[in-house]
Amino acid sequence: MNIEEINKRHLFKTDQLYRIGFGLYSRLLDYRNGVIYLEVLFDKRWKSDYNGTAYELARCWRDNNTELGKAIGCKVFIIDARKFPYKKDLFRNKIRPEYDARKGLLFKENLLN
C-alpha cells in the first residue's frame, strides 16, 4: 500500500475542502492490522472538540478511500494550532511537533464482544 499516493489522492478529493474552509489538515501515517493511523492539525477556524474531530476524520478517511474500507479502528494524533500557532508551520514542513491529544476509536460497536 502506497501511503503517499493515498495522501495525495485524499488531499485533492476531500481534504482540500477541510483545509480551505475549516482549517483542518490531515494525513495518513500508516495502515496496519486493520487500524488507520492519522495525524490531524487544526487552527482557530475549527470549532469541534478532539473527540468529534477524531470521529469525523476517521470516518471520512475510511469511507473515501477504498484501500481503507475494511478498517476496524483508527488512531488519531491531534496537533492543536489554536493553542500553539507555530505548530502549523512545523506540520507543513513535515516536521512532527508534539501531539496535544491521542484518540482511538472502533468502527463497530460490538467488535470486542
CORRA-V243234 format. One record per pair of residues at least 24 apart in sequence whose ideal C-beta (glycine too) atoms are under 8 Angstrom apart, sorted by the first residue. I is the first residue (numbers start at 1). GAP is how many residues later the second one is. D is the distance in whole Angstrom. If there is no record, write none. Layout:
i:I gap:GAP d:D
i:I gap:GAP d:D
//
This chain:
i:1 gap:30 d:6
i:1 gap:66 d:6
i:3 gap:25 d:6
i:3 gap:26 d:7
i:3 gap:27 d:7
i:3 gap:28 d:7
i:6 gap:59 d:6
i:6 gap:61 d:6
i:6 gap:62 d:8
i:9 gap:56 d:7
i:10 gap:51 d:7
i:10 gap:54 d:7
i:10 gap:55 d:6
i:13 gap:51 d:6
i:14 gap:46 d:6
i:14 gap:50 d:5
i:22 gap:24 d:5
i:24 gap:29 d:7
i:24 gap:33 d:8
i:25 gap:66 d:7
i:26 gap:31 d:5
i:26 gap:35 d:7
i:28 gap:33 d:7
i:28 gap:40 d:8
i:29 gap:48 d:7
i:31 gap:36 d:7
i:31 gap:37 d:6
i:31 gap:40 d:7
i:34 gap:36 d:7
i:34 gap:37 d:6
i:34 gap:38 d:4
i:34 gap:39 d:7
i:35 gap:36 d:7
i:35 gap:37 d:7
i:35 gap:38 d:5
i:35 gap:39 d:7
i:35 gap:40 d:6
i:36 gap:25 d:6
i:36 gap:26 d:6
i:36 gap:32 d:6
i:36 gap:35 d:5
i:36 gap:37 d:7
i:36 gap:38 d:4
i:36 gap:39 d:7
i:37 gap:37 d:8
i:37 gap:38 d:5
i:37 gap:40 d:7
i:38 gap:36 d:6
i:38 gap:37 d:7
i:38 gap:38 d:5
i:38 gap:39 d:7
i:39 gap:37 d:8
i:39 gap:38 d:5
i:39 gap:40 d:7
i:39 gap:52 d:8
i:39 gap:57 d:7
i:40 gap:36 d:6
i:40 gap:37 d:7
i:40 gap:38 d:5
i:40 gap:39 d:7
i:41 gap:37 d:8
i:41 gap:38 d:4
i:41 gap:39 d:8
i:41 gap:40 d:6
i:41 gap:46 d:7
i:41 gap:47 d:6
i:41 gap:50 d:5
i:42 gap:36 d:8
i:42 gap:37 d:8
i:42 gap:38 d:7
i:42 gap:39 d:7
i:42 gap:40 d:7
i:43 gap:38 d:5
i:43 gap:39 d:6
i:43 gap:42 d:7
i:43 gap:45 d:6
i:44 gap:37 d:8
i:44 gap:38 d:5
i:46 gap:36 d:8
i:50 gap:28 d:6
i:50 gap:30 d:8
i:50 gap:51 d:5
i:50 gap:53 d:6
i:51 gap:52 d:7
i:53 gap:25 d:7
i:54 gap:24 d:7
i:54 gap:49 d:4
i:54 gap:50 d:8
i:54 gap:51 d:6
i:55 gap:50 d:6
i:58 gap:47 d:6
i:58 gap:49 d:8
i:59 gap:48 d:8
i:62 gap:45 d:7
i:71 gap:36 d:6
i:72 gap:34 d:6
i:72 gap:35 d:6
i:72 gap:36 d:7
i:72 gap:39 d:6
i:73 gap:31 d:7
i:73 gap:32 d:6
i:73 gap:33 d:5
i:73 gap:34 d:6
i:73 gap:38 d:8
i:74 gap:30 d:7
i:74 gap:31 d:6
i:74 gap:33 d:7
i:75 gap:27 d:7
i:75 gap:28 d:7
i:75 gap:29 d:5
i:76 gap:26 d:7
i:76 gap:27 d:5
i:76 gap:28 d:7
i:76 gap:29 d:8
i:77 gap:24 d:8
i:77 gap:25 d:6
i:78 gap:24 d:7
i:78 gap:25 d:7
//
